[in-house]
Amino acid sequence: MSTFAREASLRPFGKPSRLWWLTICVLSLIVLAGIAAWVVQLMGGMGVAGYSDQAFWAIYIADVVTFIGVSYGGAVVSAILRLTGATWRAPLTRLAEGTAVVTVLIGAALIIPHIGNPIRLYELVTRPNLSAPVFWDFVAVMTYTFGSIVFFALPLVPDMATLHKGHEQALGRRRATLYARVSRGWVGAPRQRRVLAGALGLVSIMIIPLAVSVHSVLAWAFASTARPWWHESIWAPQFVVAALYSGVALVILVVAGFRRGYHLEALITPRHFVRLGFILATLSATYIYLTFADLLPGSYVGDRGTAAVFTELLVGRLALWFWMFAVVGGLLPLLLVALPWTRNVGGMVTAAILVVPMMWLKRILMVVGPATYDTVTGTFGRYHFTWVPVAITLAATAAIPLLLMLLFRVVPLLSIDEIAEMEEIQEIGDLEKNLTAAPQSAASAPVVQAGELVGASGKAHRAAGATGVLLLVALMGVLGIGSAHPAQAATAPKTPAVTLTGVEAGGSVQLTATLISAKGQPLPNAAVAFVLSTTEFGTPARLIPLGSATTDKGGVAELKYQPKVAGSQGFGATYTAGGKSVTSNATVAVTVAQSPYRPAPAKPLASVGKILVLCLFAIVAAIWLTLVTQIWRVRRVCRGVAQVSVSSL
């Protein structure tokens, strides 16, 4: 198999076919269109991307979260399988780790259109705000990116040495020169293998918390913004699981594409897809649980802003898209893995195709709903998609296969050394089993068909799948019952009248509302809501609630308001009964105003925060130093063995 792996790794280095060139040209045109759209945005501002005062965050931040997130599937899954010694991982590691590197680079690049003016990225480094989550998010992304590159590059050393020594002519002059420089001194000596294995083990351990930290800080960037639903404590683990979920789905698609394109069926078997499908199903069930664990407490408590956002999400204008995600992106992939007749290559690829766009849709819903909610008026604005962000998003999507196709024209497609090592381990394990197995056990053992997974029976899989479906249906039923509106007693329609007057006295405005019933009598014990009409937050004027007051026996409700700005100001009083509202407006010339600004008191843990910043910088520096040290260790052992070989001659 290792010989076949060498031959398969050389296939991308041959003369490209017409289909390869056509694919490269189409993907390149899409990427160029996205770059052109970004230039248009630079010239016209964020407004051409649909951004406004009503929607300050939208598609770009969802793209950043999605593309950085999918990189975790390749890196973290590869790291976990490496640490657990899973032998079946070997044909997948190079593709998974390459996907991680490419997607994190694209996700980091999407930060540029998100911030608008690229100069802000320069100022993020030269003039950092150390208390801002976005700065630490930048640090975490850069550290994780470097760690992913190191994790991808270290296993290339033995593979490049193998191909350079035995297939130099097939590599071509430029690749042969590159491979000779990268693998200089590698002879596969036991000491070299120990050092490389130790370096990869350490990087595997580091890459997992790095990936967790990046998406946790991303979640905290949302949490630090005063918007309903964003400051939830469950968002950090939810972001991490979502990243792994979508990342594993993308790995399945990449593996399927290169398997078909370069005819790797002998190395990447249906067993690999089914095992990736099991990981996908586990993450799917976990993410569905976290999604509704996030929504149910907020729906039950019913804070004004959170209740409004959840109403839009579950039964309002965003409900169609949310339930599409829940069914298409959560339930259907779980069923495709649970049902035995779809647990194959086609079923796993179909599940992955459903997951990737639906997870992007879920990120859009998490961003657009709260970002368009007006916390002052309690109403929702609108975000309108334009061709500019759509073109940039499609360009980022097209860049993934484009960069992967170009990357594997340079580096080996498969991890040759790992495949050979896993093959040896498998042979030793099979030999030990044959030597220790008793004849009676062998005679009574059930027969396993070729290509069939060893594990639970088909009935057990069907029972587990049916149980999971019933639990999901029950959970959705509970959600539906909980979101139903309580019954209200019908009231007879009334048409009362309200009159509002306002007088400035002693630095405040005295608002008086007189409420008369439909019969012309004063209406006591009625709630009257007072509002202020202002253009402080832009035009048109917005209504700011000032509070409410209850009418006395004479039908009079009073409210005292301290104005914040001088000049002519409009006020309103509204009485609502039986689903109908009556309003009266009044204008008051304000001459005395008090500024609402008050200096913030000193933070009690400000000194601790400064020490924490130093500790974080020390941790980041230690991580970078450790990663660089692993590269140095591998290079040193290669030079050391090479010098010993030369001196022995």
N, C-alpha and C positions, 0 to 999 in steps of 0.2 A: 504493500500500500504506500510506503514512503517513496518508492520509485515512481508510482503513479502520481503522487503528490508533487514531486519535482516536475514531472512532465506537465501536469495541470497548471502549476504556477507559471510556466513559461508561455502558456497559451495567449495571455493578453499582450505578450511582447512581439507576437507575429504581425504580419501585415494586416492592418485593420480592414474589415469588410465594408461594403457600401452602407449596410445598415448601421454600423458603428459610426461612420462619418455623418450619416443623416441624423442620427440621434444627437451627436455632438453639435451639429449645426442648429437643430431645432432648439435644444436646451440653451445654447449660447445666445440665440436670438431672444429668447424669453428673458435671460439675464440682462442683456443689453437694453431691452425694453424697460426693465425695472430700474436700471441705472438712469435711463432717460427720464423716467417718472420722478426719480429723486432729484434730478437737476431742475425739473419743473417745480418741485416743492421748494427747493432752495430759492428759486427766483420769485415764486408767488406766495411763499409763506405757508404756515400750517393750515390755513383756511382751505387751500386747494385739496387737502387730504380729508376734509370734512370736519376738522376740529373747530371748536367755537367755545364761547363761555358756557354753553350748555353741555359740552362734552370735551373735557380737557385731557382725558385718557381714553384710548379706544383700541384700534386694531394693532398699532405698533407694539404696545406693551404686551398684548396677547401674543404677538409673534415672538417677541423676545423670550417670554416665559415658555412658549411651546418649543422653540428650536433649541434653546439651551436645555430644556427638560428632556427632549428625546435623546440627547447625547448620553444621558445617564444610563439608558437601557443597555447600550453597548459596553460602557466602561464598568459599571457596577456589576452587571450580570457576569461579565468576563472575570472581574476580580473575585467575585464570590465563588464562581465555579473553579477558579484557579486555587483559591485557598482551601476549598473543600476537596480538591483532588478529583473532580469529575473528569473521567477519561474521555467522555464523549464530546467535550468542549473543543477539542483540538482543531477540527476543520472549520470551526466558526469564529475562533478568537480574532484572527486578522481582520475579517470582515466587520465584526462587532466593534473592535477597537478603532478601525479606520472610520466607521460611521460616527463614533463618538468624537473623534478629532474634527471631522468635517462639519458636523452639525454645531458643535460648540463655537467654531470659528464663525459660522454663518449667524448664529444667535448673537454673538458679541458684536458683529457688524451691524445687526439690526438696531442696536442701541443708537446708532448715528441718526437715522431718520426719526427715531422716537424723540430725541432731545431737540430736534429742529435745527438749530444752528450748530454746525460741527465745532465751532470755537468753544462751546460749552464742554465738550469732551476734553479739550486741552486745559480749560480752567478747572475741570474736575481733578486733574493731576497737579497743576501748578498752584491752585488756590482751593484746596480741599476743605470741605466742611466735615470735620471729624465726628460730628454728632449726627450726621445725616446717614440713614440706611443706604442711600444710593451710592455713597462713596464706598462703604464696606461691601456692597454688592459688587461693585467694580473690582475691588481687591479680590473678593472670593472667586469671581468669574475668571480673572486673569490667573490666579493660582491654580484653579481647577484646569484651565486650558493648558498650562504648562505641564501639570501632572499627567493629563491625558496624552500629550505629545510624548512625554518620557515613557509612559506605559505602552504606547504604540511603537516607539523606536527601539527600545532595548531588545525585544525578541527578534528584530530584524538582523542583528549581528550574525548569529549562527546561520540563518537562512541565506543571507547574502554570501557568506563564506562558502556554503554548500554549492550554490548556483555558480559562483565565480570559478570554483575549482573544477567542476564537472561539466559546465555548460557555458563556458565563456563565449563561444562563437554564437550561440543562440541569443545571448544577452545583447549583443551589439557593442560598439566601441564605447559609447557614452555610459551606458549602464554598467559595463564591465569596469570602467574607471571608477564610477561611483561605488560599486560594490567592493572593489579592491580597497578603497580608502576607508569605507565604513567598517569592514570586517578585517582590517589589517591585524595580523597576529592571532586570529582565532583559529585554533586547531582542534577544538573540541576536547581539550584536556580535562580531567576530572576537576582540577582546581578552578578552571574557567567556568565549568558548569555549576559548581557550587556557588561561586560568586554571583553569576547571572541569576541563578535560582533565588539566592538570598535577596538580591536587588529587586527582582520582580515580586517576591513575596512582600517585601516592605512597601513597595509602591502600591501593590494591591490593597494592603491594609490602609494606606493613606488615602487612596482614591475614594474609598467609601465615605468616610466623614467629610472629605472635601465636597463630594457631590451633595451630601445632606446639607452642608453649611450653605452652599450656593442657593438652593431653593428655599431654605429657611430664611435667609436674608431677603430673598425676593418677596416672600410672604410678609416679612416685617416691613418692607417698603410700602406695601399696601396698608398694613396695620397702623403705620404712623400717619396716615392721611385720615382726617376726620370725616369718614363716609360710612354710612350704615352697611353692615355685613362684612366690611373689610377688616375690622379689628376683632377678628375671632381667633381665639387661642388655638383652634384646631387647624388653622390654615397652613401652618408650617408642615406638620406631618401629611396633610392632605396634598400639598404641593409636591412633596417628595414622592409619595405613592403615585400621583398623577404622572410625574416625570418618568418613573420606572415603567408604569403601565404603557404609556405612549412610546417610550424608548424600546421596550421589548417588541412592540408591534412593528416599529420601523426596522428593527434588526431582522425580523421575520421577512419583511418585504425585500430588504437588501439581499439577504441570503438567497431568497427565492429567485430574485432577478439575476444574480451572478451565477447561481447554480444552473439556471436555464441557459443563460448566455454563453457560458464557457463549459457546459456539459460536465458538471461536477456531481452527477447523480451517484457515482460509485463511492464518493467520499462523503457527501452530504445526503443522508438517507431520510426517508420519512420519519424514522425514529427521532432525528434531531428536531424536526418540525413539531412532532407531538410533544416532546419534552419542553420545547419553548412554549407550546400551547398550554401546557400545565402551569408554567410560570405566569403566562398571560391570564389564565383563568383565576389564579390565586390573587393576582393584583387587581383584576376586574372586580371580584367580590369584595376585596378590601376597600377599593375606591368607592364602590356603590355604598358600602356601609358608612364611610367617612363623609360622603356627600349628604346623606340623609341625617347622619349624626350632627352635621353642621347646620342643616335647615330646621330640624325639628325643635331644638330648644329656642331658637330665635322666633319661630312661628308661635310657640306656646307663650313666651313672655310678651311678645307683641309690642315692642317699642315702636314709636311712631314711624321713624325712618326705616327700621328693619322690616316692620310689617308691610310698609308700602313697597319696598324692594322685593320682598318675598311674594307679595300679591302679584306684582308684575311678572315675576319669574314663574310662579306655579299656575296661575289662572288668568294672567293678564296678557299683554301684547308679546311677551317673551315666552309664554307657556309652550307654544308649539315647538319652539327650538329646544327648550329644556327637556321636554318629554321625548323629543327625537333623540337627544343625547342619551337619556336614560335607557331607552329601548334599544336604539341602534348601536350606541357606543358602549353600553353596559350589559344589557340582558342578552342580546343576540350573540356577541362573542362568547359569553359564558355558555350559552346553549350549544354553539358550534364545537366547543371543546368537550362539553359534557356528553353529547350524544355520540354513541360509538360510530354510527355510519357517516358522520362528518369529521371524525377525528383522523384526518389524513392531511396530505400536503395542501390540497385545494381548500379544505375547510379552515386550516390554520391561516392560509394566505387571505382568505375571505374575511376571517375575523380581524386580521391585522388591517386590512383595507378599511374596515368599518371603524376601527378604533382611532386611527391617526387623525382623520378629519373631524371626528366627533369630539375628540379631546381638544382640538383647536377651537371648535364651536363652544365647548364648555368654558374655555378661558375667555372667549369673547363675551359670553353671558356674565361671567364673574366681573368683568371690567365695565361693560357698557351700562348695566343696570344702575349700580351705585354711582358711577361717574356722571350720569345724566340726571341724577336726583338733586333737586334744589332743596337744601336743608333749611332754607329760610321760609319758602312758600309751601314746601311739601308737595311740589309738583315735579313732573319729569320733563326734561328736555328731549331733544332728538339728536341722534348721530346719523348722518347720511353718508353711506359709503360712496366714494368717488373712485374714478379709474386709477388715481395715483397710488393709494395704499394697496389696492387690489393688484396692480402691476408689480409693486415692490414685494408683496407677499408671494405672488406666483414666481417671481424671479428667485426669491430665497428658496422656494420649494424646488425649482428646477436646478438650482446650484448644487443640491445634494447629490443627485445621480451624476451630474456633470463632473464635479470634483472627485467623486469616487472612481469614475471611469478613467479620469486622467491620473489619479493617484496610483491606481493599480496597473497603469502602463509604466510605472517607474519602480514600484516595490513589489515583492512577491505577493500573489493573491492569497496564498495559504501559508500557515505556519508549519513549514516543513519539519523543522526540528522537533516541535511539539508533537506532530503526528507520529513521527518515528519513535519518540519517547513513549507516547501513550500506547503505541502498538506493542512495544516491548513489555510495558507493564501489563497490558491485557494478555499477552502470551504467557507471561509468568503466572498471572492469576489463574488463567485457564489450566495451566499445567498443575498448579497446586490443587485446584479443585478435582482434577482427574485423579491425582495421586491419593487424595484423602477421601474421595467418594466411595462409599460401600456399594458392592454389587446389588444388594437388596434395595438400597435407596434408589439406585439408578433404574432398577426394574420397575419400581412403583412410582417413579417421578412422572408427573404429567408431561405430555408432549407439547412442546412449544413450537408453533409454526415459525418459519423463517420470516423475519421482519416484524414479528409480533412482540409487543412490549411485555416484559415480565412484570407482574404486579397484580393488582386487584382484578377480579373477573369482570366480564362484560356486565353481569347483573349488578355487581357492586357499583360500577361506573354509572349505570342507568339509574340506580337508586339514589346515588349521590347527586346526579344531575337533576332528577325530579325533585329531591328535597330542596336543593338550591333554588329552583324555580318557584316552588311553593312559598319559600321564605321571602323571596323578592316580591311576589304578588301580595303576600300578607302585609309586607312593609309598605308597599304603595297604597294598599287599602287603608291602612292606618293613617297614612299621610292625607289621603283624600277625605277621610272622616274628620281629621283634625283641622283641615283647611275650610270646612263648610261654615258658612256664616250662621250665627245663632238667629233663631226666629225672633221677630220683633212684632209687638202689637201694633195694629194699624191705628192711625190717628186721623181724625177728621180734618180735612184741609181748612186752613184759616188764612185770612188776608189782613193781618194787622198792619199798622203803620208805625214807623220809627222816625224820630227827628233828632238830629245831632247838632250840638252847638259846642264851640270851643273858645276858651278865654285864657290868655296868658296872664299869669300872676305869680310874682315871687320866684321867677326863674323856672316855672313849670307851666304846663298846659293842662287846664281843667276841662276834661271832656264830659259832656252831659248828654245822655241819650234818653229820650222820652218815648215810651212804648204805649201805643193805644191799640186796643183790641178792635176786631171787625165791627163790634157793636158800639164803638166810640168810647168805651170805658178804659181807664188805666189798667194795664196788665201787670200785676205784681208777680214776684218770684219767678221771673223769666230771665234766662241767661242771654246777655248781649255781648258779642265779640267785637273788640275794637282793633283796628288795623291802621298802619301808617303807610302812605304811598310815597315811595322814594325812588330816585334815580341813582342812588349811591352805588348800586351794583350793576349799573348799565341801563340802557334803554331797550324796550319800553319800561315804564315805571313798574316796580314790583311792590306787592303788598306784604308788609311785615307785621305779623301778629304782635299786638301789645299786651294782650290779656283779655279777660272777660270779667264782667260784673253782673250782679243780680239786681233786678229792679225792686224797688221798695213798694209800699202800698200805693204810692202815687204813680207807679209805672216809670220811675226815674232810676237810671243806672249811671254811676259816676266812676271815672277813672282818671287818675293823675299821672301825667307822663312828663319826664324830664327830657326836653329836646337835646339832641346831640349836635345839630347844626342850626345856624340861624337862617332866616329867610322864610318865604311863604311855603307852608307845608300842608299837605292834604291828609285828612283823617277820614275814617269810615267806621260806621257802626252797623252790625248785621245781626238780625234775629232770625233764627231758623226754627220752623215747626212744621210737622207733617210733610217733610221733604221739600218745602218751599222756603225761600229766604227773602227777606226784605232788607234793604240797605239804604242808609242815608249818609251823605258826605258833607264835610265842612272843611273850610280852608282857614288857617290861622297864621297870621304874620308873626313869626317868632323873632324876637330881638335879643334874647339872652339864651345861650346854649352852653352846655358842658361837654367837654371832650370825653369820649368813652375810653380813651387810652389810659391805662394804669400800668406803671412799670411792674414787670413781673418780679416776684420775690426771688431771692437767691435760692437755688435748688439745694436741698439738704445734702445730696450725694454728689455735688459737683466735683469735689476733690477726689472722690472715689472714681468718678468717671475719667479723670485725667490718668489715674493709675491704670484703669482698665484699658485705655487707649494704648498705653505703653506695652501692656501685656499682650494685647492683640497684635501689635506690630512685631513683638518678639516672637509670637507663635507663627505669624506669616513668614518672618525671616527664617525661622528654624525649618519650616516646611520647604521653602525654596532651597535652603542650604542642603537639606537632606536629599532632595531630588537631584540637585547638581552632584552631590557626593556619589550617588548611585551610578551616574554616568561616568564619573571619574574612576570609580572602582572597576567598572567593566573595562574601561580603556586601559587602566593600569595593568590588570591581569592579562590582557591581550598582549601588551608590550612586554611584560615580564616573561611570559611563556615564549614569545618570539625570540627574545634575547637569549634565553636558555637554549633554544633550539639551534640558534646560530653559533653560540659558543661551543656547543657539543660537536658541531661539525669541524 
